[in-house]
Amino acid sequence: MELLERYKALQVQNEELRQEVVKAKAMAEAKNVQIAKLEHDLINKDVNADDLLSKIEAVLGK
């Protein structure tokens, strides 16, 4: 009887841990998406800065 109770308790604990893993994976994926967006934004800003610099140089006749 004690062994069966221990087994059931471990099943419950296993399910709780599985839910934690699912949440952690979802959070990691959300962070990956956010990082990718920030990288994309940074690349666009770099391109815009280069474009702006070219326009300034053109106006200054360089």
N, C-alpha and C positions, 0 to 999 in steps of 0.2 A: 504494500500500500504506500509506503514512504517513497519507494522508487517511482511509482506512478505520479505522485504529487510533485516530485522533483522534476520529472519529465514534463509535466504540464507547465510548471513554473518556467522551465527553460524554453518551452515553446512560446510563452508569452514574452519572455525577455528577447528571444530571437526575433519576434515580430516587431517589437519596439525598436530594436537595433536596425532592422530592415527599413523601417520608416525613417529613422535618422539618416541612413545612407541615401535614401531617395531624396530627402530634403537637402542633404549636403550636395548631391549631384545637381539638383535643380539650382541651388545657389551658385555653384561653380559655373554652370552653364550661363546663368544670368550675368555673372561677373565677366565671363569670356566675351559675351555679346557686348557688354559695356566697354570693355577694353578695346575690342575691335572697332567700335564706334569712335572712341577717343583717338585711336590710331588713325582712322580715316579722317577725322576732323583735323588732326595735326598735319597730316599730309596735305590736305586742302589748304590749310593756313600757310604752309611752306610754299606751295605753288602760288597762292595769292600774293605772298610777300615777294617772291621772285618776279611775278608779273608787275607788281607795283614798283619794284626797283627798276625794272626795264623801262617803265613809263617815265619815271623820274629822270632816269639817265637820258631818255630821248628828249625830254623837255629841256634838260640842261645842255643838250648837244654833245653828250659824251659818246 
